[in-house]
Amino acid sequence: MSLSRAFGVMGILYAVFMTAVAVRGVYVLVRAIIFLRLAKAELKRGSGSEGRSG
């Protein structure tokens, strides 16, 4: 019976870990999409050359 209880605890820890990995993956994906959209908008504006002094 102790083996099944230990497996239950390990299963819960595994589920928590996998949930954290999935949430982190979604977070990184959203950040990448936002970054790419901003970079695309910046390229359309002319690479931000109006902000440079030179």
C-alpha positions as CSV (number, residue, x, y, z in Angstrom):
1,M,0.0,0.0,0.0
2,S,2.9,2.4,0.7
3,L,4.1,2.0,-2.9
4,S,0.7,3.2,-4.3
5,R,0.8,6.1,-1.9
6,A,4.3,7.1,-3.0
7,F,3.3,6.7,-6.6
8,G,0.4,9.0,-5.9
9,V,2.7,11.7,-4.4
10,M,5.1,11.3,-7.4
11,G,2.1,11.6,-9.8
12,I,1.0,14.8,-8.1
13,L,4.5,16.2,-8.3
14,Y,4.8,15.1,-11.9
15,A,1.5,16.8,-12.8
16,V,2.5,20.0,-11.0
17,F,5.9,20.0,-12.8
18,M,4.4,19.4,-16.2
19,T,1.8,22.1,-15.6
20,A,4.5,24.6,-14.8
21,V,6.5,23.6,-17.9
22,A,3.4,24.0,-20.1
23,V,2.6,27.4,-18.6
24,R,6.2,28.5,-19.1
25,G,6.0,27.3,-22.7
26,V,2.8,29.3,-23.4
27,Y,4.4,32.3,-21.8
28,V,7.5,32.2,-23.9
29,L,5.3,31.7,-27.1
30,V,3.2,34.7,-26.3
31,R,6.3,36.8,-25.6
32,A,7.8,35.7,-28.9
33,I,4.7,36.6,-30.8
34,I,4.5,40.1,-29.2
35,F,8.2,40.7,-29.9
36,L,7.8,39.6,-33.5
37,R,4.8,41.9,-34.0
38,L,6.7,44.8,-32.5
39,A,9.7,44.1,-34.6
40,K,7.6,43.9,-37.8
41,A,5.9,47.2,-36.9
42,E,9.4,48.8,-36.3
43,L,10.6,47.6,-39.7
44,K,7.5,49.0,-41.4
45,R,8.2,52.4,-39.8
46,G,11.7,52.5,-41.2
47,S,13.9,50.7,-38.7
48,G,13.5,53.5,-36.2
49,S,16.0,55.7,-38.0
50,E,14.2,58.8,-37.0
51,G,15.2,58.3,-33.4
52,R,18.9,58.2,-34.1
53,S,21.2,61.2,-33.8
54,G,24.1,61.2,-36.0
